């Protein structure tokens, strides 16, 4: 490793300490008046460096201070000149033999440069779900991910969907006449940061101590063991993960269900019926967004509007992201098909290629069949309405199938 590479590595270590670690001390140990007397600003991180400051560390600190504002506390004399040290703004040389116990306790309480650890052994940085140590690959369906496999004679039906964040729903069924068991493992990395965790009856509350944002890991799971970055006082690794491991044991003909949700609200799930209800709510809410499907004479258009764009958008949502380009295109295409009015909707008469349009209304799909001939009418309620094509709330309420005719 060259000297330049070594200094760059030191810079990264220092910067990550400042950005991702919170102080470990308790509030009662902090004497703000004493800090002010020494000119130390407690609104910025305090980084204590106890070794003599050599040229390599000096270069690293000088570089980091160009990108981050923090207090640097030196406890040991340095061979570097005062002129050089003066270039390190917000840097304080404090004699350990003269420092009082109150100042020492205050500085140590706010120090971000302390030994940190995690009881979780990092197996992998990515998100994954494993069955018997083999990663389960999901297949996309509108609008969820799914896979169904058999391992050790056990049928595993897995689904993942969006509702209050990300959800995993698995059933393990043993159709055999003898008992069976299987290993299940789920790994969810959190954004780089510093966290506290509190487990409370089917829910783990998670607080990011860097930005104070809260999240919740809700679960319904027998036999599962949880691991998080450990918090001792407020001490933790800044590489935080949620890691679940379970050995699922099934009696003959027995079925077990497990469910996990990671989102920004607490959820209470007590049965498989609750989980199935959440899954259906997820489907309905997504269909309310992608509330239009079409069949035209242009199969490529249909594929893009009905499948490709909604899939692109949904997959980004699933990973807590968004695809603005696909969203804008889908809305533009939708507006080319249907015109909205205050009292209803109307299919664009100029789209002569439309054959069928489906509208999602009150948790079910309403089909509108379109023909183009020499007359204008709508057939609904067993009545033919001539020169009328507005699809009102009352029309949707009373009919699952509607027929429209437009003159060419």
C-alpha positions in Angstrom: 0.0 0.0 0.0 1.4 3.4 -1.0 1.5 6.4 1.3 -1.2 8.1 -0.7 -3.5 5.0 -0.5 -2.8 4.7 3.2 -3.8 8.4 3.8 -7.0 7.9 1.7 -7.9 4.9 3.9 -7.4 7.0 7.0 -9.6 9.7 5.5 -12.4 7.3 4.9 -12.2 5.9 8.4 -12.3 9.3 10.0 -15.1 10.6 7.8 -17.3 7.5 8.4 -16.8 7.9 12.2 -18.0 11.4 12.0 -20.9 10.8 9.7 -22.3 7.4 11.0 -21.5 7.2 14.7 -23.4 8.8 17.5 -21.9 9.6 20.9 -22.2 6.8 23.4 -22.5 8.7 26.7 -25.5 9.7 28.8 -26.9 13.3 29.0 -26.0 13.7 32.7 -22.3 13.5 32.0 -22.3 16.5 29.7 -21.2 19.9 31.0 -22.0 22.4 28.2 -20.7 25.4 30.1 -17.3 23.7 30.4 -17.2 23.1 26.7 -18.1 26.7 25.9 -15.3 27.8 28.3 -12.8 25.9 26.1 -14.4 27.2 22.9 -15.6 23.7 21.9 -18.9 23.8 19.9 -21.0 20.8 21.0 -23.4 21.1 18.1 -20.7 19.5 15.9 -19.2 16.0 16.4 -16.3 15.6 18.8 -13.5 13.4 17.6 -10.8 12.5 20.2 -7.4 11.4 18.9 -5.3 10.1 21.7 -2.1 9.2 19.8 0.6 11.7 18.9 -0.4 13.4 15.6 2.1 12.4 12.9 2.3 13.7 9.4 0.1 11.0 7.8 -2.8 11.5 10.2 -2.3 15.3 9.9 -2.8 15.0 6.1 -5.8 12.8 6.6 -7.5 15.2 9.2 -6.7 18.2 7.0 -8.4 16.5 4.0 -11.5 15.4 6.0 -12.0 18.9 7.4 -12.5 20.2 3.9 -15.7 18.1 3.7 -16.9 17.8 7.3 -17.0 20.2 10.2 -16.1 18.7 13.6 -14.1 19.2 16.8 -10.8 17.5 16.9 -9.4 17.0 20.4 -5.7 16.1 20.8 -4.6 14.6 24.1 -0.9 14.1 23.1 1.7 16.6 22.1 2.7 16.6 18.5 6.1 17.2 16.8 4.3 19.2 14.1 4.7 22.9 14.1 2.1 25.3 15.6 1.7 26.8 12.1 0.6 23.5 10.7 -1.7 22.8 13.6 -3.3 26.2 13.1 -4.5 25.0 9.7 -6.7 22.4 11.4 -9.7 24.5 12.3 -11.7 23.6 15.5 -8.7 21.6 16.8 -7.9 21.7 20.5 -4.7 20.4 22.3 -5.6 19.5 25.9 -3.0 18.4 28.4 -4.3 15.2 30.0 -2.4 15.9 33.2 -4.2 19.2 33.7 -7.7 18.3 32.4 -10.4 18.1 35.1 -12.5 15.0 35.5 -15.7 16.9 34.5 -14.2 18.0 31.2 -12.8 14.5 30.6 -16.2 12.9 31.2 -18.0 15.4 29.0 -15.5 14.9 26.1 -15.6 11.1 26.4 -19.5 11.1 26.5 -19.6 13.1 23.2 -16.6 11.3 21.6 -17.5 9.6 18.3 -14.2 7.9 18.0 -14.8 4.9 20.3 -14.6 1.1 19.9 -17.8 -0.2 18.4 -19.0 -3.7 17.7 -21.8 -5.8 16.6 -23.0 -9.3 17.7 -24.3 -9.9 14.2 -21.8 -11.6 11.9 -22.2 -10.0 8.5 -22.9 -12.9 6.1 -23.8 -10.7 3.2 -24.5 -7.1 2.4 -27.5 -7.7 0.1 -31.1 -8.5 0.9 -31.9 -12.2 0.5 -34.2 -15.0 1.6 -32.8 -18.4 1.8 -34.3 -21.9 2.2 -31.7 -24.5 3.5 -28.9 -22.0 2.7 -30.1 -21.6 -1.0 -31.2 -18.2 -2.1 -34.9 -18.1 -3.2 -35.4 -16.3 -6.5 -38.7 -14.6 -6.8 -40.8 -14.2 -10.0 -42.8 -11.1 -10.6 -46.6 -11.2 -10.8 -48.9 -8.2 -10.8 -48.3 -6.8 -8.1 -46.2 -9.1 -6.0 -43.2 -11.4 -6.1 -43.7 -15.2 -5.7 -42.2 -18.6 -5.8 -43.3 -22.1 -4.9 -40.8 -24.8 -4.3 -40.3 -28.2 -2.5 -37.4 -28.8 -0.1 -37.0 -31.8 2.2 -40.5 -32.9 1.2 -41.9 -29.6 2.5 -43.9 -27.3 0.1 -42.9 -23.6 0.5 -45.2 -21.0 -0.9 -43.5 -17.6 -0.7 -44.8 -14.1 -1.6 -43.5 -10.6 -1.1 -45.6 -7.5 -1.6 -45.9 -3.8 -0.8 -48.1 -2.4 2.0 -46.6 -0.1 4.7 -43.3 -1.0 3.2 -42.1 -4.4 2.3 -43.8 -7.7 3.3 -42.7 -11.4 3.2 -45.4 -14.0 3.6 -44.5 -17.7 3.6 -46.4 -21.0 4.2 -44.6 -24.3 5.0 -46.7 -27.4 4.3 -45.7 -31.0 5.2 -47.8 -33.4 3.1 -45.9 -36.4 4.4 -46.8 -39.0 7.0 -43.7 -38.2 9.0 -42.3 -35.0 10.6 -39.9 -32.8 8.7 -37.8 -29.7 9.2 -36.3 -26.9 7.1 -34.0 -23.9 7.6 -35.3 -20.4 6.8 -33.2 -17.3 6.7 -33.9 -13.6 5.9 -31.4 -10.8 5.6 -32.5 -7.1 5.4 -29.6 -4.6 5.3 -30.5 -1.1 6.7 -29.2 2.1 5.2 -25.7 2.9 6.5 -26.2 4.6 9.9 -26.4 4.1 13.6 -29.5 2.5 15.1 -31.3 1.5 18.3 -33.7 -1.5 18.4 -36.5 -2.3 20.8 -38.4 -5.6 20.6 -42.0 -5.4 21.8 -44.7 -8.1 21.2 -44.6 -8.8 17.5 -42.8 -5.6 16.6 -39.2 -4.2 16.6 -39.1 -0.5 16.7 -36.0 0.9 14.9 -34.6 4.4 15.3 -31.9 5.9 13.2 -29.9 7.9 15.7 -28.2 9.9 12.9 -31.4 11.5 11.5 -33.9 10.3 14.2 -36.2 8.6 11.6 -38.2 5.7 12.9 -39.1 2.4 11.2 -40.8 -0.8 12.4 -40.2 -4.5 11.8 -43.5 -6.3 12.3 -43.6 -10.1 12.5 -45.8 -13.1 12.9 -43.3 -16.0 13.1 -42.9 -19.2 15.3 -39.5 -20.4 16.1 -37.6 -17.4 14.7 -34.4 -16.0 16.2 -33.7 -12.3 15.6 -30.3 -10.6 15.4 -29.7 -6.9 15.0 -26.7 -4.6 15.4 -26.2 -4.7 19.1 -26.8 -1.6 21.2 -25.0 -1.5 24.5 -25.6 1.9 26.0 -25.7 3.4 22.6 -22.9 1.5 21.0 -23.2 -0.3 17.7 -21.8 -1.1 14.3 -22.8 1.4 11.7 -23.4 -1.5 9.2 -26.8 -2.4 10.5 -28.9 -5.4 9.4 -32.0 -7.3 10.4 -31.3 -10.9 10.3 -33.8 -13.7 11.0 -33.1 -17.4 11.2 -35.6 -20.2 11.9 -35.6 -24.0 11.9 -39.2 -24.7 10.8 -40.3 -28.0 12.3 -43.5 -29.6 11.0 -45.5 -32.6 12.2 -47.1 -34.8 9.6 -49.7 -32.9 7.5 -48.9 -29.7 9.4 -48.7 -26.2 7.9 -47.0 -23.2 9.4 -47.2 -19.5 8.3 -44.7 -16.8 8.9 -44.9 -13.1 8.0 -42.6 -10.1 8.2 -43.2 -6.4 7.4 -40.6 -3.6 7.3 -42.1 -0.2 7.1 -42.8 3.1 8.8 -45.9 2.0 10.9 -46.6 -0.6 13.5 -48.9 -3.4 12.4 -50.6 -6.1 14.4 -50.9 -9.5 12.7 -52.3 -12.4 14.7 -53.3 -15.0 12.1 -53.0 -16.3 8.5 -56.4 -14.7 7.8 -54.9 -11.3 8.8 -52.0 -11.8 6.4 -54.2 -12.8 3.5 -56.3 -9.7 4.2 -53.2 -7.5 4.1 -52.2 -9.2 0.8 -55.6 -8.4 -0.8 -55.5 -4.8 0.5 -52.1 -4.5 -1.2 -53.5 -5.8 -4.5 -56.5 -3.5 -4.3 -54.5 -0.4 -3.5 -52.0 -1.1 -6.4 -54.9 -1.7 -8.8 -56.4 1.6 -7.7 -53.2 3.3 -8.9 -52.9 1.2 -12.1 -56.7 1.4 -12.6 -56.8 1.0 -16.3 -56.1 -1.8 -18.7 -56.6 -1.9 -22.4 -56.9 -4.2 -25.4 -56.2 -2.5 -28.8 -55.2 -3.6 -32.2 -51.6 -2.7 -31.3 -50.2 -5.5 -29.1 -46.9 -3.6 -28.4 -48.9 -0.7 -27.0 -51.0 -3.1 -24.8 -47.9 -4.8 -23.5 -46.1 -1.5 -22.7 -49.2 0.1 -21.0 -50.6 -3.0 -19.2 -47.4 -4.8 -18.2 -44.0 -3.2 -18.8 -44.5 0.3 -17.4 -46.5 -0.8 -14.3 -43.9 -3.5 -13.6 -41.0 -1.0 -13.9 -42.8 1.4 -11.5 -43.8 -1.2 -9.0 -40.3 -2.8 -8.8 -38.8 0.6 -8.0 -41.5 1.1 -5.3 -40.6 -2.3 -3.9 -37.0 -1.2 -3.4 -38.1 2.1 -1.8 -37.3 4.0 -5.0 -39.2 5.5 -7.9 -39.1 5.6 -11.7 -40.2 9.1 -12.7 -39.8 8.5 -16.4 -42.0 5.4 -16.4 -44.6 7.1 -14.2 -44.8 10.1 -16.5 -45.1 7.9 -19.6 -47.9 5.7 -18.1 -49.9 8.8 -17.1 -49.5 10.3 -20.5 -50.7 7.1 -22.2 -53.6 6.8 -19.8 -54.7 10.3 -20.6 -54.6 9.5 -24.4 -57.1 6.7 -23.7 -59.6 8.2 -21.3 -60.7 11.7 -20.6 -61.8 12.6 -17.1 -64.8 14.9 -16.3 -66.3 15.9 -13.0 -69.3 13.7 -13.5 -67.6 10.7 -15.1 -65.1 9.3 -17.7 -65.2 9.2 -21.4 -63.2 7.0 -23.7 -61.2 9.0 -26.3 -63.3 8.7 -29.5 -60.3 9.4 -31.6 -58.6 6.1 -30.5 -60.2 3.9 -33.2 -57.8 1.1 -32.3 -59.5 0.4 -28.8 -61.3 -2.8 -28.5 -61.7 -3.3 -24.7 -60.9 -1.1 -21.7 -61.1 -2.3 -18.1 -61.6 0.1 -15.2 -60.8 -0.8 -11.6 -63.8 0.4 -9.6 -64.5 -0.4 -5.9 -62.2 -3.5 -5.8 -63.4 -5.1 -9.0 -62.8 -4.7 -12.8 -65.5 -3.2 -15.0 -65.2 -4.1 -18.7 -66.1 -1.7 -21.5 -66.4 -3.2 -25.0 -65.9 -0.7 -27.8 -67.0 -1.1 -31.5 -66.7 1.4 -34.3 -69.6 1.6 -36.8 -72.2 4.0 -38.1 -74.0 4.8 -34.8 -73.3 6.3 -31.3 -74.7 4.5 -28.3 -74.0 2.9 -25.0 -75.6 -0.3 -23.9 -75.9 -0.7 -20.1 -78.6 -1.7 -17.6 -80.2 -3.7 -20.5 -80.9 -0.3 -22.1 -79.4 1.3 -25.2 -78.6 5.0 -24.7 -78.2 6.7 -28.1 -75.6 9.5 -28.5 -74.4 9.0 -25.0 -71.0 7.7 -23.9 -70.2 9.2 -20.5 -69.3 6.5 -18.0 -70.8 7.8 -14.7 -70.5 6.5 -11.2 -74.1 5.2 -11.5 -73.2 3.3 -14.7 -70.2 1.6 -13.0 -72.2 0.8 -9.9 -74.9 -1.1 -11.8 -72.8 -2.8 -14.5 -69.8 -5.1 -14.8 -69.9 -5.1 -18.6 -70.7 -2.0 -20.7 -70.9 -1.7 -24.5 -70.0 1.4 -26.5 -70.4 2.1 -30.2 -68.7 5.1 -31.9 -69.5 6.2 -35.4 -66.5 6.4 -37.7 
